[in-house]
Amino acid sequence: MNTPKGTDNRAPRAAHAIKGAAAARRREQFVEVVARQLDQIAPGTVRVRVVPVTRDGRRRTWVVLDSANGPVGADREAHRAAYGLLTRAFPAADWNVARTYDARTGELTADEPTAPAALGLDTTPEARQ
């Protein structure tokens, strides 16, 4: 037996679209705020690289601030401030691994060591086992 169904199911899709657009705006604003704050900390910064290191048996964090053309001239306090900004902006990130933040895209990625392609080594996770 055929049951009549309404063909107007645009409302749920429209609601999802509105929520998705709002989430995209919040994400865009977040990226802009972090980029602006990084630029205030060290003008020209578009990439921050954070690497945990152990020296003399103590854990330390190495922070590199880069512009589009190379390293940014910044003092120790600027590096510390940039690291603090990122740890507050991404509280769920595992900072025990090397990470790179790109202020242009807003992406925080894990930096895993890779072999140069010229060596022809398979660096996939399956090959490392």
N, C-alpha and C positions, 0 to 999 in steps of 0.2 A: 504494500500500500504506500502510496506516495504521500509524504508529509510536506506541506508547504513550508519552505524556509525563506527567510528574508534574504534578499540579495545585497542588501546594503551593509557590508561588513567593513566599511571604510573607517568607521569611528575607532576601532581598536588599532588599526594600522596608523591612523593619524595620531593617536595618543603616543604610540611608540616612536613615531617620527619626531614629535615635539620633545619627548624625553631625550631622545638621542641627540637632537640639535642642542638642547640645553646642556647635556653632558659635554658635547664638543666645545661649546662656548666656555664652559668652566675649565676644560683642559687647555684651551687656547689662552685663557687669561692666566692660568697657572704658569704656563711656559713663558709668557711675556713678563710676569712678575719676577720669576727666577732669573731670566735673562737680564732684566733691568737691575736687579740686585747684584748680580755678578759683575755687571758693568760698573756699578757704583763701587764695588769692592776693589776691582782691578780693571780699569778702562780697557776695552777691546777684547775682553775674555769671551770666547765662544765655545771653549772646550775645557773641561776640568777632568784630570786623570788622577785617581786616588789609588795608591798601591800600599797595602800593609806590608811592612818589613820588620824583621827582627834584627836588632843590633845590640851587641853586648848583653844578650839574653833578655832584652826588653823589647816589647812590641811598640812600634812607632808607625806613623802613617806618613807616606811621602805623597805630596800633592803637587801637581804640575798644572799651571794655568797657561793656556795657549790662546792666541788670537788666530785669525785666519791665515796669518803670515808667519807664525812661529811663536816662541815663548813670549809671555808677557812679563815685563819687568815689574815685579811685585815683591814686597817684603814678607817676612815671616807671618806677620799679623794678617796680611791679605790672604795668604794661603790658608791660615787657620780659620779665617772668617768664611772663606769659600767652602771649606770642608764642613764647617758647622752649618752653613746654609743648606748644603745638600743632605746632610744627615737628618736635619729637621724636615726638609721637603720630602724625603723618602725614608720614613721611619721603619718601614718593613724590609728595606734592602739589607742584604747580608754584606756588611762592610769588612768582613774578614777575607774577601776576595777582591782582586783588583777591579775597579769600575771606571767607566768613562761616561761623563755626562756631556751631551751636546746641547748647548743653549739654543741653537737654531731650530732643532727638532723637538727638544724636550725629552729625548730618550736617554735613559740610564741603562747602560749595557755592561755585562761582565766582560772583562778583558781576559781571554784565555790565551796562553801562549800557543802560537802556531808555527809550524815549520814553513820555510819559504817554499813556494810552489816548484821552484827549480830543483829541489831535492827529490821530488816525486814521492814524498812520504804520505801515507794515508793517515790523516789526523782526525778521522771520525771517531766518535766515542766507542763504536763497536771495535775498531782497530786497536784502540788503546787497552782493551781488556786482555 
